[in-house]
Amino acid sequence: MENKTKKYSAPALEKGLDILELLSADSTPLSTSTIAERLGRSNAEIYRMILVLEQRGYIEKNEGTDGYQVTRRLLQLGTEHEPIKDILEYAQPIMRELAEKTSMSCHIAVESQEQIVVIARVETPSSISYSVRVGYRGPIATTASGRVLFSHQSPEKKESMINMLRKHHDEKEINEFLSDCKKVSKQGYLRAQSAFVQGVTDLSFPIIDTDHAVATLTIPFIQRIPEVVGIEDVVEELRKAAEEISKALTYGVVRKF
């Protein structure tokens, strides 16, 4: 394979991007010294860059730990990209109606390298609910959205994703992931106990553009006492909402009916 080398170099820009990528991939706030250590740089090298990124609103200090974390500004930049913006605008009223009918919150997630990221959420009008915040990131291999996204890709895309996931997970985790995805492919959606919260059942359907999933629509289902809407009814309403959004998509273009 031909060895590709950089034609140009912009050290300051590379430092800033390295910091953003590191913080985006880590769910816990990181101190300046930890960032420097992870990137193999000195505190002095990254100090000014961290200050600039903070001033521009891309990162912020976590009050509890004094470490840095990414803000939603990066996410906002991504969702300003026209196709994503159009999808979210079209999906919002559908999501609101879904939340009202099911008394459950719902969210949309997309792929982001080896992770998924939540880009939209609608809360239920109910006084008791469980929801996932916009900007949340989780591993493709262990999240409901990740398994649904993978299951609805072409063989070539799946192979590419597996090669990427092998850099972050051992073979046991990969095999468990693939086994779960076979079940998702068979039934067309995911219904499983949350891997992160007890008492929550993840319900997730793909949002399809032409022949592959570009996002997922997910409800973290909780059983209330007394029950307001049964899980089977929630699954059906979620299916209809995901299909309605999918129907409007063709190669990234939203066709409003």
C-alpha positions in Angstrom: 0.0 0.0 0.0 1.3 3.4 -0.9 2.5 5.4 2.1 0.6 8.7 2.3 2.5 11.6 3.8 1.2 15.1 4.7 1.8 17.7 2.0 1.1 20.6 4.3 1.3 21.2 8.0 -0.6 23.6 10.3 0.7 22.7 13.8 -1.6 25.1 15.7 -4.7 23.9 13.9 -3.7 20.2 14.4 -3.3 20.8 18.1 -6.8 22.3 18.3 -8.3 19.5 16.4 -6.5 16.9 18.5 -7.9 18.5 21.7 -11.5 18.5 20.3 -11.2 14.9 19.0 -9.9 13.8 22.4 -12.6 15.5 24.4 -15.3 14.3 22.0 -14.2 10.7 22.4 -14.1 10.8 26.2 -17.3 11.1 28.3 -15.5 12.5 31.3 -14.0 16.0 31.6 -10.3 16.1 31.3 -7.8 18.4 33.0 -5.1 20.3 31.1 -2.4 18.0 32.3 -4.4 14.9 31.3 -5.0 16.4 27.8 -1.3 17.1 27.4 -0.3 13.6 28.6 -2.8 11.9 26.3 -1.7 13.9 23.3 2.0 13.5 24.1 2.5 17.3 24.5 3.5 19.7 27.3 1.1 21.8 29.3 2.7 24.9 27.8 2.1 23.6 24.2 -1.7 23.3 24.7 -2.5 25.9 27.3 -3.2 28.8 24.8 -5.1 26.5 22.5 -7.4 25.4 25.3 -8.0 29.0 26.3 -8.9 29.9 22.7 -11.3 26.9 22.3 -12.9 27.9 25.6 -13.3 31.5 24.5 -14.8 30.5 21.2 -17.3 28.3 23.0 -16.1 24.9 21.7 -15.1 23.6 25.1 -16.0 24.5 28.7 -14.8 23.8 32.2 -16.8 21.3 34.3 -17.5 23.0 37.6 -17.5 19.7 39.5 -14.1 18.4 38.3 -12.4 21.5 36.9 -11.7 19.5 33.8 -12.7 20.4 30.2 -15.5 19.0 28.1 -16.9 19.8 24.6 -19.9 22.0 24.4 -22.9 21.6 22.0 -21.3 24.2 19.6 -19.6 21.4 17.6 -23.0 19.6 17.3 -24.7 22.8 16.2 -22.1 23.2 13.4 -22.8 19.7 12.2 -26.6 20.0 12.3 -26.4 23.3 10.3 -25.2 21.2 7.3 -28.3 21.5 5.1 -29.4 17.8 4.8 -29.1 17.2 8.5 -30.8 20.5 9.3 -33.7 19.6 6.9 -34.1 16.1 8.4 -34.2 17.5 12.0 -36.8 20.2 11.0 -39.0 17.6 9.3 -38.6 15.1 12.2 -39.4 17.5 15.1 -43.2 17.6 14.7 -43.3 13.9 14.2 -41.2 13.4 17.3 -43.5 15.7 19.3 -46.5 13.7 18.2 -44.8 10.5 19.1 -43.9 11.7 22.6 -47.5 12.8 23.2 -49.0 9.5 22.0 -46.6 7.3 23.9 -45.9 9.5 27.0 -42.2 8.7 26.4 -39.3 10.8 25.4 -37.6 10.0 22.1 -34.3 10.9 20.4 -32.5 10.7 17.1 -28.9 9.5 16.9 -26.3 9.3 14.1 -23.0 7.6 13.6 -19.8 9.5 14.6 -16.7 7.4 13.9 -16.8 4.5 16.4 -19.6 6.2 18.4 -23.2 7.3 18.1 -24.2 10.9 19.0 -27.7 12.1 19.9 -28.6 15.1 17.7 -32.2 15.7 18.6 -34.5 14.9 21.5 -38.2 15.6 22.4 -39.4 15.3 26.0 -42.7 13.7 27.0 -45.3 16.0 28.5 -45.7 13.4 31.2 -44.4 14.4 34.7 -42.4 11.2 34.9 -39.9 10.4 32.2 -36.4 9.2 31.2 -34.5 10.8 28.4 -31.0 11.0 26.8 -29.5 14.5 26.4 -28.6 16.0 23.0 -24.8 15.6 22.5 -24.6 12.3 24.4 -22.0 9.9 22.8 -21.8 6.2 23.3 -20.0 3.3 21.6 -21.6 1.8 18.5 -20.9 -1.6 19.8 -22.9 -1.3 23.1 -25.7 1.1 22.3 -29.2 0.4 20.9 -28.7 3.0 18.2 -25.3 1.6 17.2 -26.6 -1.9 16.7 -29.6 -0.6 14.6 -27.4 1.6 12.5 -24.9 -1.2 11.8 -27.7 -3.7 11.0 -29.0 -1.5 8.2 -25.9 -0.9 6.2 -24.4 -2.4 3.0 -21.9 -5.3 3.4 -19.1 -3.0 2.4 -20.1 -0.4 5.0 -20.4 -3.1 7.6 -16.9 -4.4 6.9 -15.5 -0.8 7.2 -17.3 -0.3 10.5 -16.1 -3.6 11.9 -12.5 -2.8 11.0 -12.9 0.5 12.8 -14.5 -1.1 15.9 -11.7 -3.6 16.2 -9.4 -0.7 17.1 -11.6 0.0 20.2 -13.0 -3.4 21.2 -11.7 -6.9 21.7 -13.0 -9.9 19.7 -15.4 -11.1 22.5 -17.1 -7.7 22.4 -17.2 -7.6 18.6 -18.7 -11.1 18.4 -21.4 -10.2 21.0 -22.1 -7.1 19.0 -22.5 -9.1 15.7 -24.7 -11.6 17.4 -27.0 -8.8 18.6 -27.1 -7.3 15.2 -28.2 -10.5 13.6 -31.3 -10.4 15.8 -31.9 -6.7 14.9 -31.6 -7.5 11.2 -34.1 -10.4 11.6 -36.8 -8.3 13.3 -36.0 -5.0 11.7 -35.6 -3.0 15.0 -34.2 -3.4 18.5 -36.0 -4.2 21.7 -33.7 -4.9 24.5 -32.9 -4.0 28.1 -30.7 -1.0 28.4 -27.0 -1.8 28.8 -26.6 1.4 31.0 -29.8 1.8 33.1 -31.8 -0.8 34.9 -35.5 -0.7 34.3 -35.2 0.9 30.9 -36.1 -1.0 27.7 -34.5 0.4 24.6 -36.8 0.5 21.5 -35.0 1.7 18.4 -35.9 1.8 14.7 -33.8 2.9 11.7 -34.4 6.0 9.7 -33.7 4.8 6.2 -32.5 6.9 3.3 -33.0 4.9 0.1 -31.3 1.7 1.1 -29.4 2.3 4.3 -29.9 3.7 7.8 -28.7 7.3 8.2 -30.0 7.7 11.8 -32.1 6.0 14.4 -35.3 7.0 16.3 -35.2 5.6 19.8 -37.5 5.5 22.8 -36.0 4.6 26.2 -39.2 2.9 27.5 -40.0 2.9 31.2 -42.9 1.1 32.8 -45.0 3.4 34.9 -47.4 2.4 37.7 -50.2 2.5 36.6 -49.2 1.9 33.0 -50.1 4.7 30.7 -49.3 3.2 27.3 -48.2 -0.5 26.9 -44.9 -1.3 25.3 -46.5 -3.0 22.3 -48.4 0.2 21.5 -45.2 2.2 22.0 -43.3 0.0 19.5 -46.1 0.4 16.9 -46.2 4.2 17.3 -42.4 4.3 17.1 -42.3 2.2 14.0 -44.9 4.5 12.2 -42.9 7.6 13.2 -39.6 6.2 11.9 -41.2 5.1 8.7 -42.8 8.5 8.2 -39.4 10.2 8.5 -37.8 7.6 6.3 -40.4 8.1 3.6 -39.4 11.7 3.2 -35.7 10.9 2.6 -34.1 10.3 -0.8 -30.3 10.6 -1.0 -30.2 13.2 1.8 -33.0 15.3 0.4 -36.2 15.8 2.4 -39.3 15.6 0.2 -42.1 17.1 2.3 -45.6 15.6 1.6 
